[in-house]
Structure formats: C-alpha cells, structure tokens
Amino acid sequence: MIFIDGVGIGENDAGKNPFIRYGFKAFEKIFGSIPHLNNSTLINDPYFLFPVDPIMGVPNIPQSGTGQVSIFCGINAPKFVGKHFGPFPFSSTIPIIKEKNILKYFKEKGNNVFFANAYPKIFFDYLKSGKQRLSVTSLSCRLSGIPLNNASDVRSGRALTAEITNSRWNKKLKYNLKIISPKTAARRLLRIAGRNHFTLYEFFLTDHLGHGRIPDEFDEIYNNLDGFLATILTEMDLENMTLIICSDHGNFEDLSVKAHTLNPALTLTAGKYAEQLFNSIKDLSDIKPAIIKYCK
C-alpha cells in the first residue's frame, strides 16, 4: 500500500494540472494516457486507476486528518466527527485509530506488518518531548506497537525516507546518506514488500507542493515520484502481489489554488485482486474493508 498525500483527479487543463502539463510516465506507460475528470477511470487489466469519493456526504473541503482515518480505519470519519478536519486526527478519532487501524488488524492476525518509512532524529526528539501531534500513519504504528524506522534502517536498506532518494535528509537535516535513484528506492520497497504480508509506504511531499510550499524543489520531487511509481508498477510481481496506491483528498492536481480541492481522490490498484478492489472501493472508507476482504 502506497499512500500519497493530496492527489486527486483534476481537470484536463495544463494550466492547472501538472500531470497534464508535464506528463507522468507511471500513468502513460501503463494506461497510455493521463487521468482527468472527463476520463477518470483507466483500465489495463491488471491495472485499474479510478476516482474515489473523499467527501463522503459531509459538506466542505476534505482534510487529511479525517480522510486518513477513513482510509486506514475503514470508517466515515468526517461523518463521525461532524466535519472534515486536519491535518492531524481529531481527538475523538484517536481511540478509533488505536482499535481499528489496518496495521493493527494484520498484526493481530499474526501477519508480518511493516511501515517502510524512516524518521529522522528530530522526529524522535519530538516524541521524547512528550508532544503527540502525529499523522494517522505514525500514530497507528505507535498505538499498535509497530516500531518506527530510523536513519540506521535507511543506511542498511531496511527502510526508505519519505522523499524517496534521501536527498532532502542530507540537504535539510545534515545527514550524510547515500543518494539513491527512484528506481533503486522502488526496488528496495518491492523487496521489503516481498518479505511481509502487509507493507505501507507514505509520500507526503505532493501535499506540500499543492499548498505552494517548496516550489524550488518541484521538478525534483515530481520526477522522483514519477520514476519511483513507474518502477513499482512495471516491476512488481503481478501474479502474487496486490498494490493499492491511494490518497486522502485532492490538492496537487490543481496548482491554480493553494488549498485542497473537491476533486475525487486518485486511486490505483494493480496485480492480484486489483479488479476486486476496483469494484469494491467507492469512497475512502471502503479501502480498508476491501483490502481485508480480498488480501487475506
């Protein structure tokens, strides 16, 4: 499972939509085209790209906190909270995360579960300070007793940094990690996934770009993500592995605004059970139930 923050299916408008403006090999290689609102479902069995409802009957613009709880816990979190909320989970959803997150589900089934992201020292220092404003993914791990990876795991090839290549850790955090290519990172994630029953990787820089942050890094981030996903999609074991790429709300697909959008969230399934997932997932809260139904 690859969770990509803030990516929807947008308009067929190169002035707004970077996928239309720049192209995206990961989509073009598999489907021969780029998804947009007038062509939002692309199928090349066993690959399925399709829109998923992030609004779920609750008015206003979807947000990360409730969107991610919906994905990872299988509930309509905006309806439960009474509004869309983010970027962090609403307080009343934390017991739900503790009880219902998908990582805990597979762990309690006796499966090998792995969160492939690594965190820098500054994050662990934040935890030691007693502060607890965490994303749904990291909170799910903390509440389920799943270890969080660190720089040593990156150096040994056991985990990935959230920006794929390690370059931002070196530039921003003064690490001295080996820079790896998007292709190498993708192959590393595929090897990790091959050793575990359920593997999760999270990429959040798309949401930063959609909000207008770090524009000087746009080309590098965009191309790294493209090369990473293209390698995952073309080199994964389609007969024995199930892949779902999902997002919590739109944002990056419309660079004309610096806010989330009302566009459907982009979702892609591939490999074993890809068609069943495609047929089962209509909104964010369907993702977890569909995974546990088919990926037993």
C-alpha positions in Angstrom: 0.0 0.0 0.0 1.4 3.4 -1.1 -0.3 6.3 0.5 0.3 9.6 -1.4 -1.0 12.7 0.4 -3.1 15.2 -1.5 -3.5 13.8 -5.0 -6.9 14.0 -6.8 -8.1 13.5 -10.4 -8.2 17.0 -11.8 -9.3 18.9 -15.0 -7.8 18.3 -18.4 -6.1 21.7 -18.1 -2.4 22.1 -18.5 -2.6 25.5 -16.8 -3.8 23.8 -13.6 -3.0 20.2 -13.6 0.7 19.2 -13.5 0.0 15.7 -14.7 -1.4 17.2 -17.9 1.3 19.9 -18.2 4.3 17.7 -17.7 3.1 14.2 -18.4 3.6 11.3 -15.9 5.4 8.1 -17.1 3.9 6.0 -14.4 0.4 6.6 -15.9 1.4 6.8 -19.6 3.4 3.6 -19.6 0.6 1.6 -18.1 -2.6 3.2 -19.4 -1.4 5.2 -22.4 -2.9 8.4 -21.1 -3.3 10.7 -18.1 -6.4 10.6 -15.9 -8.6 13.7 -15.7 -12.2 14.4 -14.8 -13.5 13.6 -18.3 -11.6 10.4 -18.4 -11.2 9.4 -14.7 -11.2 5.6 -14.9 -8.4 3.9 -16.8 -8.1 0.2 -17.1 -5.4 -2.1 -18.5 -6.0 -5.3 -16.6 -4.5 -6.0 -14.1 -4.1 -2.2 -13.6 -7.0 -0.1 -12.6 -6.9 3.7 -12.0 -10.2 5.3 -10.7 -11.7 8.1 -8.7 -12.7 7.7 -5.0 -15.0 10.0 -3.1 -13.2 11.8 -0.3 -16.2 14.0 0.7 -18.4 11.1 1.9 -21.6 13.1 2.3 -20.1 15.8 4.5 -20.1 19.3 3.1 -16.9 21.4 2.5 -13.4 20.6 1.5 -11.9 17.3 2.7 -9.0 17.3 5.1 -6.1 15.0 5.9 -7.0 14.0 9.5 -10.5 12.7 8.8 -9.5 11.5 5.3 -6.7 9.3 6.6 -8.7 7.9 9.5 -11.3 6.9 6.9 -8.7 5.1 4.8 -6.7 3.3 7.5 -9.6 2.6 9.8 -12.5 1.9 7.4 -15.0 4.4 8.8 -16.6 7.6 7.5 -14.5 9.8 9.8 -16.0 13.2 8.6 -19.5 11.9 9.4 -18.3 10.6 12.8 -16.6 13.9 13.7 -19.3 16.0 12.1 -16.9 17.8 9.7 -13.8 17.5 7.7 -10.7 18.0 10.0 -7.0 18.1 9.6 -4.1 17.9 9.2 -3.9 15.8 12.3 -6.6 13.4 13.5 -9.5 14.8 15.5 -9.2 13.9 19.2 -12.3 11.7 19.3 -10.9 9.6 16.4 -7.8 8.6 18.3 -9.5 5.7 20.1 -10.7 4.5 16.7 -7.2 4.6 15.3 -6.0 2.6 18.3 -8.7 0.0 17.8 -9.3 -0.2 14.1 -6.2 0.8 12.1 -5.3 -1.6 9.3 -1.7 -2.2 10.6 -3.1 -3.5 13.9 -5.6 -5.7 12.0 -2.9 -7.6 10.1 -0.6 -7.7 13.1 -3.3 -9.3 15.3 -3.9 -11.9 12.5 -0.3 -13.0 13.0 0.9 -11.4 9.7 4.2 -9.6 9.2 3.4 -5.9 9.1 5.9 -3.2 8.1 5.7 0.6 7.8 8.6 1.3 5.4 9.1 4.9 6.2 12.0 6.0 8.3 12.1 9.1 10.6 15.0 11.4 11.3 16.4 12.1 14.8 14.4 15.3 15.1 11.2 13.3 15.0 12.3 11.0 17.8 13.4 14.1 19.8 9.9 15.4 19.3 8.4 12.2 20.7 10.7 12.4 23.7 9.5 15.9 24.4 6.0 14.5 25.1 4.3 16.1 22.2 1.9 13.8 20.4 0.6 15.6 17.3 1.2 12.8 14.9 -0.1 11.8 11.5 -2.5 8.9 11.3 0.2 6.6 9.9 2.8 7.2 12.6 0.1 7.2 15.3 -1.2 3.9 14.1 2.2 2.4 14.5 2.7 3.9 17.9 -0.7 2.7 19.2 -0.2 -0.8 17.7 3.3 -1.4 18.9 4.9 -1.3 15.5 8.4 0.0 15.5 9.3 3.2 13.6 12.4 3.1 11.5 15.4 5.5 11.8 18.4 6.5 9.8 20.2 3.3 10.6 17.4 1.4 8.8 17.8 3.7 5.8 21.6 3.1 5.6 21.1 -0.7 5.8 18.4 -0.7 3.1 15.6 -1.8 5.5 13.6 1.4 5.1 13.0 4.5 2.9 13.0 8.2 3.6 9.7 9.9 2.9 11.1 11.7 -0.1 12.4 8.5 -1.8 16.0 9.4 -2.6 17.4 10.6 0.8 18.5 13.9 -0.7 16.3 16.1 1.5 17.6 14.5 4.6 21.1 15.4 3.6 20.2 19.0 2.5 17.8 19.9 5.2 18.8 17.8 8.2 22.6 17.5 7.6 22.6 13.7 7.2 25.2 12.0 5.0 23.1 9.3 3.5 23.8 7.7 0.2 21.7 9.2 -2.5 19.7 6.5 -4.3 17.7 6.7 -7.5 13.9 6.5 -7.6 14.3 3.2 -9.4 16.6 1.8 -6.6 14.2 3.1 -3.9 11.3 1.3 -5.7 13.1 -1.9 -6.0 14.0 -1.6 -2.3 10.3 -1.2 -1.4 9.4 -4.2 -3.6 12.0 -6.3 -1.8 10.6 -5.2 1.6 7.0 -5.9 0.5 8.1 -9.4 -0.6 9.2 -10.2 2.9 6.0 -9.0 4.6 2.3 -9.7 4.3 1.3 -6.0 4.6 3.6 -3.2 3.8 2.8 0.5 3.9 4.8 3.4 2.4 3.8 7.1 2.7 4.7 10.0 0.5 3.5 13.4 1.6 5.5 16.0 -0.4 2.7 16.2 -3.1 0.6 17.9 -0.5 3.3 20.3 0.3 3.7 21.2 -3.4 -0.1 21.5 -3.7 -0.1 24.1 -0.9 2.6 26.1 -2.7 5.4 25.1 -0.4 9.0 24.2 -1.6 8.4 25.3 -5.2 12.1 25.4 -5.9 12.1 21.6 -5.4 9.0 20.9 -7.7 10.9 19.3 -10.6 13.0 17.0 -8.4 10.1 15.8 -6.3 7.8 15.3 -9.3 10.3 13.4 -11.3 11.4 11.3 -8.3 7.8 10.3 -7.6 7.2 9.5 -11.3 10.2 7.3 -11.6 9.5 5.6 -8.3 5.9 4.7 -9.2 6.8 3.7 -12.8 9.3 1.2 -11.4 6.9 -0.2 -8.8 4.1 -0.7 -11.4 6.3 -2.3 -14.1 8.5 -4.5 -11.9 6.0 -5.7 -9.2 5.0 -9.4 -9.1 1.6 -9.0 -10.7 0.6 -12.6 -10.0 1.4 -12.8 -6.3 1.3 -9.2 -5.0 -1.5 -6.7 -4.6 -0.8 -3.0 -4.8 -3.0 -0.1 -3.9 -2.0 3.5 -4.3 -4.4 5.9 -2.7 -4.8 9.4 -1.4 -6.9 11.3 1.1 -8.1 14.3 -0.9 -7.3 16.4 -3.9 -4.7 19.2 -3.9 -1.7 18.6 -6.1 -3.7 18.1 -9.3 -4.8 21.8 -9.3 -1.9 24.1 -8.8 -4.0 27.2 -9.5 -5.1 27.2 -5.9 -3.1 26.5 -2.7 -5.9 24.6 -0.9 -7.4 21.2 -1.0 -10.0 20.6 -3.7 -13.3 18.9 -4.1 -11.9 16.6 -6.8 -12.1 12.8 -6.3 -9.1 11.2 -4.8 -6.9 9.3 -7.2 -6.7 5.5 -6.5 -4.8 2.8 -8.4 -4.9 -0.9 -7.9 -2.6 -3.5 -9.6 -1.8 -7.2 -9.5 -3.6 -9.9 -7.6 -7.2 -8.9 -6.6 -6.8 -5.5 -8.3 -10.1 -5.8 -10.1 -12.0 -6.8 -7.0 -10.6 -3.8 -5.1 -11.5 -1.6 -8.1 -15.1 -2.9 -8.0 -15.4 -2.5 -4.2 -13.9 0.9 -3.4 -16.2 3.9 -3.9 -15.2 6.2 -1.1 -12.3 6.4 1.3 -14.0 4.3 4.0 -14.2 1.3 1.6 -10.4 0.9 1.3 -9.6 -0.9 4.5 -12.6 -3.3 4.2 -11.8 -4.1 0.6 -8.2 -4.9 1.5 -9.0 -7.2 4.4 -11.7 -8.9 2.4 -9.5 -9.9 -0.5 -5.9 -9.8 0.7 -6.3 -12.4 3.4 
